[in-house]
Amino acid sequence: MWNRGEVSWTSATVSVSQVLRHHAGGGLLACLAGSASPLLIRFEAPAGAGLVAFAAKLPGHIVALDVDSKHAYLVHRDGWIFGTEYVSPSVGCQQSLGGALFGEEGFVLQRLDGQGTAWIELGDELVRYDLAPSPELLVHPGHLRALAASMRLEIT
């Protein structure tokens, strides 16, 4: 399991190690999209079962997403909390260089690819929309938290 470092507690059976982010996928651009650190934390339970607990930073929800070759996701800049070994976080949407450098909300989104389960943090109230192929939905960038990577996103 990979994580940016927001763990609440673990059982004694879990070993913890740090790995460079590029080993998990994403490289330097993934650092810009997620956390400032190029390191990820790896949790393993070599003897069998173990417990790793995470908590949301703000009131809200932690949501599990099944990621595979047909289901990649774009999530808000700090949305990805952790994922199984073959989930790879990277930069998914960057409308302008200024958005990446100055942290403007909505301009940089993380992309979650690979195979496995990813958990994301969604602050505040959670509303899910399943859109048909042609409709458009206008959303303030500060309220957009996650979408299927196959959707077209345009920030104006």
CORSULZI-V899070 format. One record per residue. N is the residue number from 1. RES is the residue in three letters. NEAR is the number of other ideal C-beta (glycine too) atoms within 10 Angstrom. D_LAST is the distance of its C-alpha to the last C-alpha in whole Angstrom. Layout:
# CORSULZI-V899070
N	RES	NEAR	D_LAST
N	RES	NEAR	D_LAST
This chain:
# CORSULZI-V899070
1	MET	20	36
2	TRP	24	34
3	ASN	19	32
4	ARG	19	30
5	GLY	12	33
6	GLU	15	32
7	VAL	17	36
8	SER	8	38
9	TRP	10	41
10	THR	15	43
11	SER	11	46
12	ALA	7	49
13	THR	13	49
14	VAL	18	46
15	SER	13	45
16	VAL	12	42
17	SER	9	42
18	GLN	12	39
19	VAL	13	37
20	LEU	10	35
21	ARG	24	32
22	HIS	13	32
23	HIS	12	35
24	ALA	21	33
25	GLY	17	30
26	GLY	22	27
27	GLY	15	28
28	LEU	10	27
29	LEU	16	23
30	ALA	23	24
31	CYS	17	25
32	LEU	19	22
33	ALA	24	20
34	GLY	22	23
35	SER	19	25
36	ALA	7	27
37	SER	12	30
38	PRO	15	31
39	LEU	15	33
40	LEU	26	33
41	ILE	18	36
42	ARG	16	38
43	PHE	17	40
44	GLU	14	43
45	ALA	15	46
46	PRO	8	49
47	ALA	9	51
48	GLY	6	50
49	ALA	8	48
50	GLY	16	46
51	LEU	12	43
52	VAL	18	40
53	ALA	9	38
54	PHE	16	35
55	ALA	11	33
56	ALA	14	30
57	LYS	10	29
58	LEU	8	28
59	PRO	8	29
60	GLY	14	27
61	HIS	13	28
62	ILE	13	29
63	VAL	17	28
64	ALA	10	29
65	LEU	19	28
66	ASP	11	30
67	VAL	22	28
68	ASP	13	30
69	SER	8	29
70	LYS	8	28
71	HIS	14	26
72	ALA	20	23
73	TYR	24	21
74	LEU	21	18
75	VAL	27	18
76	HIS	23	17
77	ARG	20	18
78	ASP	17	21
79	GLY	23	22
80	TRP	27	24
81	ILE	22	28
82	PHE	24	30
83	GLY	24	31
84	THR	14	34
85	GLU	13	35
86	TYR	15	34
87	VAL	25	30
88	SER	21	28
89	PRO	28	25
90	SER	20	23
91	VAL	21	19
92	GLY	21	17
93	CYS	18	14
94	GLN	15	13
95	GLN	17	9
96	SER	12	11
97	LEU	9	15
98	GLY	11	14
99	GLY	19	13
100	ALA	17	16
101	LEU	11	18
102	PHE	10	17
103	GLY	12	17
104	GLU	15	13
105	GLU	13	13
106	GLY	18	10
107	PHE	19	10
108	VAL	23	14
109	LEU	27	15
110	GLN	25	19
111	ARG	20	20
112	LEU	28	24
113	ASP	20	26
114	GLY	19	30
115	GLN	14	32
116	GLY	17	33
117	THR	16	32
118	ALA	26	29
119	TRP	19	29
120	ILE	23	25
121	GLU	23	25
122	LEU	19	23
123	GLY	15	23
124	ASP	11	24
125	GLU	9	24
126	LEU	11	24
127	VAL	8	22
128	ARG	7	22
129	TYR	8	21
130	ASP	5	22
131	LEU	11	20
132	ALA	5	22
133	PRO	6	21
134	SER	5	19
135	PRO	7	17
136	GLU	8	14
137	LEU	9	13
138	LEU	5	10
139	VAL	14	10
140	HIS	8	10
141	PRO	16	10
142	GLY	9	13
143	HIS	12	15
144	LEU	17	14
145	ARG	21	17
146	ALA	20	18
147	LEU	20	17
148	ALA	13	19
149	ALA	17	19
150	SER	11	19
151	MET	11	16
152	ARG	6	13
153	LEU	15	10
154	GLU	7	6
155	ILE	14	4
156	THR	5	0
